[in-house]
Amino acid sequence: MLSSIGLLVIRLVVGLTLAAHGAQKLFGWFGGYGPKGTGGFFDSIGFKPGVFLAVLVGLAEFGGGLMVAAGFLTWLGAAFITIVMLGALLKVHAKNGFWVTSNGIEFTLIIIAVVVGIAFIGAGDYSLDALWFK
């Protein structure tokens, strides 16, 4: 029971944080730049077509984050997030070393570890997966 509460806390914090990152890209919320601004950045780092990819990444973060937070098809939400974070890690952060203070891989690596861990452990008792798939 306590482990399910722990998983719920982790899922909510990580999932809603990633959903908010997606909302920045999709809607320009929370100080984000929306598809056009994010797309311009993507174009500048060689991800083309930038706006299209910004929308895809935004959908993966927003949808995957909500899926993880709700514990609904958690493995699939975790896969969406992992793919996006691997792209960010390799294309944007790897050249900057480890620490987030230098725009390194620290944050993206932690997100990958958490969502992959949740995918393997399962969403816990307080999830839609537990409600529908047990």
C-alpha positions, 0 to 999 in steps of 0.5 A, a space after each residue: 500500500 505504501 509503495 503504491 502511494 509512493 508511486 502515485 506521488 512520483 507519477 503525479 510529479 513527473 507526469 504533470 511536469 512533463 505534461 507542462 513541458 508539452 503544454 509549453 510547446 503545444 500552447 505556449 503556456 507556462 512561459 513556453 514558445 508554442 509550436 512556432 517558437 519551439 519549431 524555430 529552435 528545432 530548425 536551428 539545431 537541425 530537427 526539420 521540419 521544426 514546427 511539425 516536430 515541435 508539435 509531435 514532441 509536445 504531444 508526446 510530452 503532454 500526452 505521455 505525461 498525462 498518461 504517466 500521471 494517471 497511470 493509464 497505459 503507463 508503459 506507453 506514456 513512459 515510452 513517449 517520454 523516453 523517446 523525447 528525452 533521449 532525443 533531447 539528451 543526445 542532440 541538445 545536452 550531451 555536448 554540455 556534460 553532466 550537470 544541469 547548471 551547464 545545460 548537461 544531461 542530468 535532468 533528462 537522464 533522471 526523467 528517463 530513469 524515473 519513467 523507465 523504472 515506473 514502466 517496469 514496476 507498474 503504475 501501482 494500485 492507485 492508477 487507471 491501469 490497476 482499475 482497468 487491467 487487473 
